[in-house]
Amino acid sequence: MVGKYKVITLCGSTRFKDDFLNEQKRLTLEGNIVISVGLFGHSGDDEVWTENTKEMLDDMHKRKIDMADEIFVINKGGYIGSSTKSEIEYAAKTGKKVNYLE
């Protein structure tokens, strides 16, 4: 498939690192451009928790949503934390389609 590719930003708790990587691979193979998180704070990337970094990353992720056609929420076990909830609300407010893993 060659042509116009849909851009999808992944959202969800970084505790689900393996699911992020699996969905990134699956969506890419389906012909999408996938934007993901840069660090997995809940999976060992401790740099996230340094001063002002979490706030910067949360804001940066909203810019990633701005670049996307839609978001894909990795809500394993139905879990949606406060940051992800904020991203879903932002995506909906800006007219982005929202899809969920579960």
C-alpha positions as CSV (number, residue, x, y, z in Angstrom):
1,M,0.0,0.0,0.0
2,V,1.5,3.3,-1.1
3,G,-0.2,6.6,-0.7
4,K,-1.7,8.7,2.0
5,Y,-1.0,7.3,5.4
6,K,-3.1,7.9,8.5
7,V,-1.2,9.3,11.5
8,I,-2.1,7.7,14.8
9,T,-0.7,8.8,18.2
10,L,-0.6,6.1,20.9
11,C,-1.9,7.1,24.3
12,G,-2.0,5.1,27.6
13,S,-0.1,4.3,30.7
14,T,3.6,3.7,30.2
15,R,3.3,0.6,32.5
16,F,2.0,-1.1,29.3
17,K,5.3,-0.8,27.4
18,D,5.0,-4.2,25.7
19,D,1.5,-3.3,24.5
20,F,2.7,0.0,23.2
21,L,5.4,-1.8,21.2
22,N,3.0,-4.5,19.9
23,E,0.4,-1.9,18.8
24,Q,3.0,0.3,17.2
25,K,4.2,-2.7,15.1
26,R,0.6,-3.8,14.3
27,L,-0.6,-0.4,13.3
28,T,2.6,0.3,11.2
29,L,2.2,-3.0,9.3
30,E,-1.4,-1.9,8.6
31,G,0.0,1.1,6.8
32,N,-0.2,3.8,9.4
33,I,2.3,6.3,10.6
34,V,2.5,5.8,14.4
35,I,3.6,8.4,17.0
36,S,4.4,7.0,20.4
37,V,5.7,8.1,23.8
38,G,9.4,8.9,24.1
39,L,9.9,7.5,27.5
40,F,8.3,4.8,29.6
41,G,8.3,6.2,33.1
42,H,6.3,3.4,34.7
43,S,8.5,0.8,33.0
44,G,11.9,2.0,34.2
45,D,12.7,5.3,32.4
46,D,13.4,7.2,35.6
47,E,14.4,10.4,33.8
48,V,10.6,11.1,33.5
49,W,10.4,11.8,37.2
50,T,13.1,14.6,37.3
51,E,12.0,18.2,37.9
52,N,9.6,19.5,35.2
53,T,10.2,16.6,32.8
54,K,6.8,14.9,33.4
55,E,5.0,18.2,32.7
56,M,7.1,18.8,29.6
57,L,6.4,15.2,28.3
58,D,2.6,15.6,29.0
59,D,2.6,18.8,27.0
60,M,4.7,17.3,24.2
61,H,2.3,14.4,23.9
62,K,-0.6,16.8,23.3
63,R,1.5,18.3,20.4
64,K,1.8,14.7,19.1
65,I,-2.0,14.5,19.2
66,D,-2.2,17.7,17.2
67,M,-0.1,16.1,14.5
68,A,-2.3,12.9,14.3
69,D,-5.5,12.1,12.5
70,E,-6.6,10.0,15.5
71,I,-5.4,8.5,18.7
72,F,-5.3,4.9,19.8
73,V,-5.6,4.3,23.6
74,I,-3.8,1.4,25.2
75,N,-6.2,0.7,28.0
76,K,-5.2,-2.8,29.1
77,G,-7.7,-4.2,31.6
78,G,-9.8,-1.0,31.0
79,Y,-7.2,1.1,32.9
80,I,-7.1,4.8,32.0
81,G,-5.1,7.1,34.3
82,S,-5.4,10.8,34.7
83,S,-2.8,11.7,32.1
84,T,-4.4,9.5,29.5
85,K,-7.9,10.8,30.4
86,S,-6.6,14.3,29.8
87,E,-5.2,13.2,26.4
88,I,-8.5,11.6,25.4
89,E,-10.4,14.7,26.4
90,Y,-7.9,16.9,24.4
91,A,-8.2,14.6,21.4
92,A,-12.0,14.7,21.4
93,K,-12.0,18.5,21.9
94,T,-9.8,18.9,18.9
95,G,-11.9,16.6,16.7
96,K,-9.6,13.6,16.7
97,K,-11.1,10.1,16.4
98,V,-10.5,8.0,19.5
99,N,-10.0,4.2,19.3
100,Y,-9.3,1.8,22.2
101,L,-7.4,-1.4,22.6
102,E,-10.1,-2.7,24.9
